[in-house]
Amino acid sequence: MGAIKGLRIALGMILVLVLGVSVWLTVQRQVLQQEEISLGSVTLVPVEEDAMSPALREGDLAVAVSRAGEEPPYGLGDAVLCRDGTLTRLVGAVDGDFIVRGDSQGEGEEVRLSPAELQGEVAASLPGAGRIAVFLSSPWGLAAVLVVGILLLALPSLLGLGREPRERPPQEQPGKYRPRH
């Protein structure tokens, strides 16, 4: 198998994978109206505001893990994902409920939430990945992935790479008889 054919296969597999993810994200966000991306107990949430800055900035992708069934499920200071899709931090507890507020918010913006209103603890954040997830989940992102993928797969052919060389007529040897027509 030639290098160009191997490259096309690898690009094709990557295209199918990215296109599949983009279709899944687009359906989830545009059709099912879900902002979060859920995979079992892990939820990926694009950060769309700076309420949790500097820990989570706009454009990041927060990775929240469900802590249901664990005792205690959350501790003070944990960054958490609420069921309504907002990201916040636990700053206190009163009568079994949590007091929460964003990192960049003042004490006047604290809210009291029951443990049932919390979906999971933010375990990590991927800087800038939220913008990519939002783009891939849009119809424009889906179209861009499709067009770029097709162009990448067609690029070797457009450049003339990977073609078999044409056979050239055998060189005539000097001194041999050649009939004239």
C-alpha positions in Angstrom: 0.0 0.0 0.0 1.4 3.4 -1.0 2.0 6.2 1.4 -0.7 8.3 -0.3 -3.3 5.5 0.0 -2.4 5.1 3.7 -2.8 8.8 4.3 -6.2 8.8 2.6 -7.3 5.9 4.8 -6.1 7.7 8.0 -7.7 11.0 6.9 -10.9 9.2 6.1 -11.1 7.5 9.5 -10.4 10.8 11.3 -13.1 12.5 9.1 -15.7 9.8 10.0 -14.8 10.1 13.7 -15.0 14.0 13.7 -18.1 14.0 11.5 -19.8 11.5 13.8 -19.0 13.6 16.9 -20.2 16.7 15.2 -23.5 15.1 14.1 -24.0 13.8 17.6 -23.2 17.2 19.2 -25.4 19.0 16.7 -28.4 16.7 17.3 -27.9 16.9 21.1 -27.7 20.7 21.1 -29.9 21.8 18.3 -32.6 19.1 18.3 -32.7 17.9 21.9 -31.9 21.3 23.3 -29.2 20.0 25.7 -26.3 22.3 26.5 -24.3 19.6 28.3 -22.7 16.6 26.7 -23.3 13.6 29.0 -21.3 10.3 28.8 -22.4 8.1 31.7 -21.4 9.8 35.0 -19.2 12.4 33.1 -20.7 15.6 31.8 -18.9 18.1 29.6 -20.1 21.7 29.8 -19.0 24.6 27.7 -18.3 27.6 29.9 -20.3 30.5 28.4 -19.9 33.2 31.1 -17.1 34.3 33.4 -19.0 33.8 36.8 -16.4 31.2 37.7 -13.3 33.2 36.6 -10.4 32.7 37.1 -10.9 28.9 37.7 -13.2 28.5 34.7 -13.0 31.1 31.9 -15.5 31.7 29.1 -14.6 29.3 26.2 -13.3 26.5 28.5 -14.9 23.0 28.7 -15.7 21.9 32.2 -15.6 18.2 33.0 -18.0 17.4 35.8 -18.3 14.0 37.4 -21.4 12.8 39.2 -20.8 12.1 42.9 -24.2 10.5 43.6 -24.1 7.9 46.3 -20.9 9.0 47.8 -20.7 10.3 51.4 -20.2 13.1 51.7 -20.9 13.9 48.0 -19.4 17.4 48.0 -17.1 19.5 50.2 -16.9 23.2 50.7 -14.8 24.9 48.1 -15.7 22.3 45.3 -16.7 23.7 41.9 -19.9 22.1 40.9 -22.3 21.7 38.0 -26.0 22.5 38.9 -28.9 20.6 37.2 -29.8 23.9 35.4 -26.4 23.8 33.7 -24.7 26.6 35.7 -21.3 26.2 37.2 -20.7 27.5 40.7 -18.7 26.9 43.9 -19.8 25.6 47.3 -19.1 28.3 49.9 -21.1 27.1 52.8 -23.8 24.8 54.2 -27.0 25.3 56.1 -29.4 22.6 57.3 -28.3 20.1 54.7 -28.4 22.6 51.9 -25.4 24.2 50.1 -24.7 27.9 49.8 -23.1 28.6 46.3 -21.7 31.5 44.3 -19.4 32.0 41.4 -15.8 32.8 42.0 -16.1 36.3 40.5 -19.4 37.0 42.3 -19.9 38.8 45.7 -21.6 37.6 48.8 -24.8 39.3 47.8 -25.1 36.8 44.9 -25.0 33.7 47.0 -27.8 31.1 46.4 -29.0 28.2 48.6 -29.4 24.9 46.8 -30.4 21.4 47.9 -28.0 18.5 47.2 -30.6 17.2 44.6 -30.0 20.4 42.6 -26.3 19.5 42.1 -25.3 17.3 39.1 -21.6 16.8 39.7 -18.2 18.1 40.8 -16.0 19.8 38.3 -13.0 17.6 38.1 -11.1 19.4 35.3 -11.3 22.0 32.7 -10.0 22.1 29.1 -9.0 25.6 28.1 -10.5 26.7 24.8 -12.2 23.3 24.2 -15.6 24.8 25.0 -15.5 27.0 21.9 -14.6 24.0 19.7 -17.5 22.0 21.2 -19.9 24.8 20.6 -18.7 25.3 17.0 -18.9 21.5 16.3 -22.4 21.4 17.7 -23.7 24.1 15.3 -24.9 23.5 11.8 -22.0 25.6 10.5 -19.6 23.4 12.3 -21.1 20.3 10.8 -20.9 21.8 7.3 -17.3 23.0 7.9 -16.2 19.5 9.0 -17.8 18.0 6.0 -16.3 20.4 3.5 -12.8 20.4 5.0 -12.8 16.6 5.2 -13.8 16.2 1.6 -11.1 18.7 0.5 -8.5 16.9 2.6 -9.4 13.6 1.0 -9.4 15.0 -2.5 -6.2 17.0 -2.0 -3.8 14.3 -3.1 -5.7 13.7 -6.3 -5.9 17.5 -7.0 -2.2 17.7 -6.6 -1.6 14.7 -8.8 0.0 12.6 -6.0 -0.3 8.9 -5.8 -0.9 8.3 -9.5 0.9 5.6 -11.4 3.5 7.1 -13.8 2.5 6.7 -17.5 4.4 4.2 -19.5 6.7 5.7 -22.0 7.4 4.2 -25.3 10.7 2.2 -25.3 13.6 4.3 -26.5 14.7 3.5 -30.0 18.2 2.1 -30.2 20.4 3.8 -32.7 21.5 1.7 -35.6 18.5 -0.5 -35.8 16.4 -0.7 -38.9 13.1 1.1 -38.7 10.6 0.7 -41.6 9.1 3.8 -43.1 5.4 4.2 -43.8 
